[in-house]
Amino acid sequence: MFLSFTLANLAVLFYFNSFVIDLTNLFEARYLIPIGGMVLGNSLRANIIGINGFRNEIKRNEYRYLYSLSLGAQKNEALIPYLRKSMISAIKPTIANMSTVGIVFLPGMMTGQILSGSSPIIAIKYQIAIMVAIYVTTVMSVMLSIVVTMYIGFDRLGIFRIDILKEDKKKSATN
């Protein structure tokens, strides 16, 4: 999970810094930290929603999933409807946020640029670019995380490994 989340965030962050902002030093802190924070925070929220939704859908529709497997569906074929549903539920908050930017609320990045003396048009362009970066990061990280869950969270027969969700009793007894 950590690798899929990190890969998606770093890929979009470095792409954004090198091609959108056109920085010569990709690790310049005044750009890397705020942009990385915006991208990271929004995609983390979506990851939590996506993974939790995927797990809940599998648990809720366990018999339907097992029925699909018993009819000869491969594990990935049987999991596609749950992947779609969890992706949609994870992406909805990001899309809702994107649709209200500038109309209902002014994000901190836009406000900060306007207060620092930048043109409102430049501030709007940067805000649109950051919202697209957040959306792409969200889609990539949620998709990669769910795919990792599909491969790690199921045994070789395609049965959901509920034991990976249970807390270790020895650990909880010592705490």
NUGUKE-435893 format. One record per residue: x, y, z of N, C-alpha, C in turn. Coordinates in steps of 0.05 Angstrom, whole numbers, plus 32768, in hexadecimal, padded with zeros to 4 digits. Atoms other than C-alpha are relative to their C-alpha. Example, Ala and Ser with C-alpha at 12.3 -4.5 7.8 and 13.67 -1.06 7.14 Angstrom:
! NUGUKE-435893
80127FE8800080F67FA6809C801280188000;7FF07FE87FFF81117FEB808F7FF18016800E;
This chain:
! NUGUKE-435893
80117FE88000800080008000801180198000;7FEE7FE97FFE803780308014800E80067FE5;7FF27FFD801A805C80247FD27FEE800B7FEB;80127FF68014801F802E7FA77FF8801D8005;80077FE57FF9800C806D7FCC801780137FFA;7FE87FEF8005805380897FC9800680037FE3;7FFA7FFF801D805D80777F807FEE80147FF2;80137FEE800D801E809B7F6A8005801D8007;7FFC7FE47FF7802B80D97F94801A800C7FF5;7FE67FF58009807580E07F817FFF80047FE1;80017FFE801D806780D47F377FF2801A7FF7;800F7FE880078033810B7F33800E8019800A;7FF27FE97FF5805A813A7F60801880087FEF;7FE97FF98010809981367F377FF880087FE4;800A7FF7801A8072813B7EF67FF7801D8001;800B7FE67FFC804F81787F10801780158003;7FE97FEE7FFC809081997F27801180037FE8;7FED7FFE801680B781897EE97FF2800B7FE6;800D7FF88019808381957EB17FEC80168003;80147FEC7FFD804C81C07ECD800C801A800A;7FF37FE87FF5807481F07EF8801A80067FF2;7FE77FFE800F80B481E47ECF801780098012;7FEA7FFA7FEE80E481E47F09801A7FF37FF7;7FE6800C8006812E81D97EFF80087FED8016;7FFA80117FE9813681BD7F457FE57FF5800A;8019800D7FF980FD818B7F517FFC7FFF801E;800280037FE3810C81897F9C8000801B800E;80017FE57FF3810481D47FA97FEA7FFF8014;801380047FE980E281D47FED7FE780127FFE;80177FEE800080B582107FE17FEA7FF77FED;8014800C8012809281E97FA97FF97FE48009;8004801C7FFA809C81A17FBE7FEE7FFB8019;800F80047FE7807F81A780057FE380077FFD;801D7FFA8002803E81CC7FF77FF17FF07FEC;800D80108014802E81A87FB77FFE7FE38008;8001801C7FF6804181657FD47FEC7FFC8016;801480027FEB8016817380117FE480007FF6;801B8000800B7FD981847FE87FF97FE67FF2;80048018800F7FE181487FBB7FFE7FE88013;7FFF80177FED7FF281187FF47FE77FFF8012;801780007FEF7FB9812E80227FE77FF77FF3;80188007800E7F8381287FEF7FFF7FE37FF6;8000801C80097F9980E67FD37FFF7FEC8017;800180127FE97FA180C880187FE37FFC8009;801C80017FF97F5980D880287FF17FED7FED;800D801080137F4280B77FE880097FE28002;7FF6801B7FFC7F6E807A7FF57FF17FF28017;800E800B7FEA7F4D806F80387FE37FF97FF8;801B800680097F08807480197FFF7FE97FED;8000801580147F1A80477FDF80067FE4800B;7FF9801A7FF47F3B800F80077FEA7FF68012;801580077FEE7F068010803C7FE77FF77FF1;8017800780107ECF800F800880037FE57FF2;7FFA8019800D7EF07FD57FE37FFD7FE98013;800180157FEC7EF77FAC80227FE37FFC8009;801C80027FF77EAF7FBB80387FEF7FF37FEA;800F800C80167E937FA97FF380057FE27FFE;7FF9801D80017EB87F667FF37FF27FF28017;800C800D7FE87EA07F56803A7FE17FFF7FFD;801D7FFE80027E587F6C802B7FF67FED7FEA;8009801180167E547F457FE980117FE77FFD;7FEE801780007E7F7F0A7FFC7FF47FE97FF0;800D8017800E7E4D7ED67FE37FFE80057FE2;80027FF9801D7E437EFA7FA1801C7FFD7FF3;7FE48003800A7E8F7EFD7F9880077FE27FFD;7FFA801D80017E977EB37FA97FF07FF27FEB;8010800C80167E5E7EA27F7A800C80057FE5;7FF37FF980197E827EC67F4280187FEE7FFC;7FE8801280027EC17E9D7F517FF77FE47FFA;8009801B80047E997E5D7F537FF57FFB7FE4;80098002801B7E7D7E6C7F0E801780017FEC;7FE9800180117EC47E6E7EF3800E801B7FFB;7FF37FE680047ED57EB87EF7801C8000800D;7FE67FFC7FF47F1D7EC97F047FFD80148017;80017FEE7FE97F2C7EEF7F447FFD801D7FF7;80027FE480097F377F317F1F7FE580067FF3;801A7FFC800D7EF77F287EF67FEA80048015;80157FFF7FEB7ECE7F1D7F35800380198011;7FFB7FE97FEF7EEE7F597F587FFB801B7FF2;80037FE780107EE47F8C7F207FE88011800A;80167FEF7FF77E9F7FA37F388006800E801A;7FFA7FF47FE67EB97FB07F7E801680157FFD;7FEB7FEC80067EF67FD47F637FF380197FF5;800D7FE8800C7ECA80027F397FF080108015;80107FF37FEC7E9B80117F728011800F8015;7FEE7FF37FEC7ED480217FA3800F80177FF3;7FF27FEA800D7EF8804C7F6F7FED80187FFD;80147FEB80027EB880747F637FFC800E801A;80047FF37FE67EAD807F7FAD8019800F800A;7FE77FF27FF87EF680947FB7800480197FF0;7FFB7FE980117EF680C57F7D7FEB80168003;80167FEC7FFE7EB380E77F8B800780188011;7FFA7FE87FF07ECD81157FC3801380137FF1;7FED7FEF800F7F06812D7F967FF2800F7FEA;800F7FF480167ED7813B7F5C7FEE8016800B;80117FEB7FF47EA781607F8A801080188009;7FEF7FEA7FF87EE081897FA5800980107FE8;7FF77FF280187EF8819A7F5F7FE980117FF4;80177FF1800D7EB281B07F497FF98019800F;80087FE87FF07EAB81E37F81801780148004;7FEA7FED7FFC7EF082037F7F7FFB801A7FF1;80047FE6800C7EEB824D7F727FE4800A8001;801C7FF77FFF7E9F824E7F767FF78000801D;800980037FE47E9182367FBD801680098014;7FEA7FF97FEF7ED6823E7FDC801980067FF0;7FE67FFB800C7F1A82597FCB80157FF1800F;7FEB80107FF37F5282287FDA80178011800A;7FE97FF17FF57F8F823D8002801580087FEC;7FEC7FF980157FBD823A7FC67FF880187FF0;80097FE980107F93826A7F9D800080198011;80017FE87FEE7F8882997FD8801C800A8006;7FE47FF97FFA7FD282987FE9800D800E7FE9;7FF47FF380177FE782A97FA37FF4801C7FFA;800C7FE680057FB582E17F9C800980148015;7FF67FEF7FEB7FCA82FE7FE0801D80087FFC;7FE47FF98004801382FB7FCB800580127FE8;7FFD7FED8016800583267F8F7FFF7FF37FE4;8003800D801A7FFD82F27F577FE680087FF3;80197FFB80107FCA82FD7F217FEB7FEA8007;801480157FFB7F8882DA7F307FFE7FEB7FEA;8000801480167F8C82B97EEB80167FEB8005;7FEA80137FFA7FD0829A7EFE7FF87FEE8017;800980107FE97FB382847F417FEC7FEB7FF8;8014801380097F7882637F1E800D7FEA7FF0;7FF2801480107FA782407EED800E7FEC8012;7FF280127FED7FD182247F267FEC7FEF800F;801380107FF27F93820E7F4B7FF47FEA7FEF;800A801480137F7881EA7F0E80157FEA7FFD;7FEB801480037FBB81C87F0580037FEF8019;7FFD80107FE77FBF81B37F4E7FE87FED8003;801780117FFD7F7881987F4C80027FE87FED;7FFB801680137F89816E7F0E80157FED800C;7FEB80117FF37FC881557F327FF47FF08017;800C800E7FEA7F9F81437F6F7FEE7FE97FF5;80128014800C7F6C811E7F4480107FE87FF5;7FF08015800C7FA180F77F1E800D7FEF8015;7FF3800F7FEA7FC680E57F5E7FEB7FEF800E;8015800F7FF27F8580CF7F7E7FF87FE77FF0;8008801780117F7180A27F4480177FEB8000;7FEA801280017FB780847F3F80047FF1801A;7FFA800C7FE67FC180787F897FEA7FED8009;801680117FF87F7C805B7F9680007FE77FEE;7FFF801880127F81802D7F5980177FEE8007;7FEA80117FF87FC680147F6C7FFC7FF3801B;8005800B7FE67FB2800A7FB47FEB7FE97FFF;8014801580037F747FE27FA1800B7FE87FF2;7FF48016800E7F9C7FB87F7080137FF18013;7FEF800E7FEC7FCF7FA97FA77FEF7FF08013;8012800F7FEE7F957F967FD57FF57FE77FF2;800A8017800F7F7A7F687F9E80147FE98000;7FED801680027FBB7F427F9B800A7FF7801C;7FF780087FE57FCF7F427FE57FE97FF78012;801780067FEE7F8A7F3E80057FF17FE77FFA;800E801980077F757EFD7FE380147FEA7FFE;7FEE801780037F927EB87FE580007FF67FE3;7FFC8009801C7FA47E8F7FA77FE57FF67FF4;801A8009800A7F5C7E757FA27FED80187FFC;80117FE980037F407EBC7FA27FEE80068018;80107FFC7FE77F247EBA7FE9800C8018800F;7FF77FE97FF17F287EFB8010800C7FF8801A;7FF180077FE87F5C7EF480477FF880128017;800A7FEF7FEA7F367F0F8083801480018016;7FEC80007FEB7F717EFD80B0801380187FFF;7FEF7FE980017F987F3980967FF38019800C;800F7FEA7FF47F627F6780B27FFE7FFE801E;800380047FE47F607F4980F780198009800F;7FEA7FF77FEF7F8B7F66812E800C7FE7800D;7FF280157FF37FC07F3881497FF97FFF801E;800980027FE47FA67F1F818D801880038013;7FE97FFE7FEE7FEC7F1A81AA8009801D8003;7FF87FE47FFF7FFB7F6381987FEC80108011;80147FF17FF17FB97F7C81B580017FF9801E;7FFF80087FE47FC37F5481F58017800E800F;7FE97FF37FF380077F7482027FFD801E8002;80057FE37FFF7FED7FBB81F57FEE80078014;
